[in-house]
């Protein structure tokens, strides 16, 4: 995704934990 949070978005990384689970790393807490 992005090496750091300076590109202007909120998504830092996305990691496949297993076939059904994807872990998202956010740059800031998700307001939702």
C-alpha positions, 0 to 999 in steps of 0.5 A: 500500500504505502511505505508511510502515512505521508502520501495523504491517505489513511491506509498504511498496509494490508496483510492477508492473515489467511484465506478469509482474513485481511488485516488492515493497518490504518494511519489514524484511528477509524472514525467508523 
